[in-house]
Amino acid sequence: MKLRTNPVKMVLTLLLFVAVASYLTISLTTRDAIWFLPGFEDLPTLVIIYDGGKTKEFRAGTPGYNELAEGVRATLAGGVTRPSAIGLSEGSLEDALKVFLSVEAYFPKPIKIHTWFNTGNPSRALFPITGRHSDRSIVFLSTNKDAYNTTAPILNTREPLLAALKALGYQVTP
């Protein structure tokens, strides 16, 4: 009996195996079966703007809250390009809160940002608008109230958040 091989079937089977293995590996490491789908629907319950030592809080019902909350949501819905190798030191965090313009968003429950790398399940996010790390469209995420995680995601865009800040009269640079 002669063994017949079909090279096309072999290559297709190998490609299918690699695709399924890649999908499963990413799904398990990110703990997100739909990591490849864009989008983000959660709105923060509290948004704080830090501007040169001044702090302003926005909650539902506060003028400007809807614009800021939607700006945060739309910015995160725009997706991320890659993880950064950047962490937030105590000094950089202090400067973000007391010297530069930054936006911090608090969510009522842990959120999931769909991406091919694990972002954890943070419940707050810090967006540096001016100053250190602001040139990278980065968002620092935190799963607790003490520290921000390392490997902050680089956002595809932060234009929705910048537009909301401009509408509220803040000076921002793209």
Order of alpha helices (4+ residues) and beta strands (2+ residues): alpha-beta-beta-alpha-beta-alpha-beta-beta-beta-beta-alpha
